[in-house]
């Protein structure tokens, strides 16, 4: 589920969802605002997948939270 496999396309993997989320990050913003800008994409599908993608991005050091706002590092 994190990486693409023969049954999970790159767009449906958490890495692919994380890449989509990163493309829509415009400076520092709240998680709610970011969710509202990406919820139209069928690859993300649910808030749970969105949060899992954010967790992955945080774990690999691509995003961070400062003063309650999410931003790229």
Secondary structure as the mmCIF struct_conf table of DSSP 4:
data_model
#
loop_
_struct_conf.conf_type_id
_struct_conf.id
_struct_conf.beg_label_comp_id
_struct_conf.beg_label_asym_id
_struct_conf.beg_label_seq_id
_struct_conf.end_label_comp_id
_struct_conf.end_label_asym_id
_struct_conf.end_label_seq_id
BEND BEND1 UNK A 3 UNK A 3
BEND BEND2 UNK A 6 UNK A 8
TURN_TY1_P TURN_TY1_P1 UNK A 10 UNK A 12
BEND BEND3 UNK A 13 UNK A 13
HELX_RH_AL_P HELX_RH_AL_P1 UNK A 14 UNK A 23
TURN_TY1_P TURN_TY1_P2 UNK A 24 UNK A 24
BEND BEND4 UNK A 27 UNK A 28
STRN STRN1 UNK A 29 UNK A 29
HELX_RH_AL_P HELX_RH_AL_P2 UNK A 31 UNK A 38
TURN_TY1_P TURN_TY1_P3 UNK A 39 UNK A 40
TURN_TY1_P TURN_TY1_P4 UNK A 42 UNK A 44
BEND BEND5 UNK A 46 UNK A 46
HELX_RH_AL_P HELX_RH_AL_P3 UNK A 47 UNK A 59
TURN_TY1_P TURN_TY1_P5 UNK A 60 UNK A 61
BEND BEND6 UNK A 62 UNK A 62
STRN STRN2 UNK A 63 UNK A 66
TURN_TY1_P TURN_TY1_P6 UNK A 67 UNK A 68
STRN STRN3 UNK A 69 UNK A 72
#
